[in-house]
Amino acid sequence: MSLEVRDLTVVIDGRRVVDGISFTVPDGARVGLIGESGSGKSLTALAILGLLPTNADVSGSIVWNGRELVGLRDRAMADVRGDEIGIVFQEPRTALNPIRTVGRQIGAAVRIHEGVGRRAARERAIAEAARVRLPDPSHIVDRYPHQLSGGQRQRVAIAMALACNPQLLIADEPTTALDVTIQAEILTLLRSLVDDAGMSLVFITHDLAVLSEIAEYGVVLENGRVIEQGPIATLLTAPTSPITQGLLRDATATLWRGEEDAS
């Protein structure tokens, strides 16, 4: 299952916020979109899933498993989201519904896409909670988001994204709001889950140090354009653009702070 983005352009209120982006995610690959705030990386993810605001004008091509997603009707796109392509958002506190138990939220996609009943959805939620290594899964599914820690809420968000076993996972800065130790745990968890399931991954971040822990290939964005792309090892050792060089300096500082905090 491959993803091919070609000359993707997004215009919102007359402003070109994504400007001709192209990249490919081969079957089973782990690709990162990296750039500063406003570079267009999150908008690219929303475009892939058809979640842009109604005033967005999208052109170019997004081909998923041979199927063009640009212009796809809402009902057909809804079948793709969650079932074939899952997403983990940056801040689970806002992504999760505060008045529903986490078990009901994990099981919601299963009920929608697979048509199972409430009892079966609960069992699936328990299994997914165990899969993302939440403690005491059979009890934690009955809790509400505010009763969990930040790291546990992010694990719930990952469980929601993976509940229907998608072929592609998009993770939009899923560790930004977490401290260094929990961040490392979530990265290790995501990497193992993706590898075990043979999924493709698009990982979005502003931190090259984080990206180096989970992705094999990076696409560097600035002002909605691709500035540079290549294997992560190349971006770390021989970056060609000033933007990537700046990201590398910031990454080195991040790693240094992490080592200092751990001492």
Order of alpha helices (4+ residues) and beta strands (2+ residues): beta-beta-beta-alpha-beta-beta-alpha-beta-alpha-alpha-alpha-alpha-alpha-beta-alpha-beta-alpha-beta-beta-alpha-alpha
